Amino acid sequence: MVKVKCIQRFNDVTQPVEKMQRFPGAVWEVTEERAKHLVAEGVVEIVTEKTTTAKALEGLFILSFFSRR
């Protein structure tokens, strides 16, 4: 299983109708094959601990930079 993060809204046809819509920022697990398909479609990115941490640190840096002004 691979964690993916939605980057563009789409309807996930593998889910029941109530859970079909995927919105940007949502994170969930899918099989490697499904992850490759969704990445190729341009609707998700694969989440790794390093990218999540890097983005969090970047966000903190930006917040600290603007709070000093």
HELIX and SHEET records of a PDB file:
HELIX    1   1 VAL A   17  LYS A   19  5                                   3    
HELIX    2   2 GLU A   32  GLU A   41  1                                  10    
HELIX    3   3 GLU A   49  SER A   67  1                                  19    
SHEET    1   A 3 VAL A  27  VAL A  30  0                                        
SHEET    2   A 3 VAL A   2  CYS A   6 -1                                        
SHEET    3   A 3 VAL A  44  ILE A  46 -1                                        
SHEET    1   B 2 PHE A  10  ASN A  11  0                                        
SHEET    2   B 2 GLN A  21  ARG A  22 -1                                        
END                                                                             
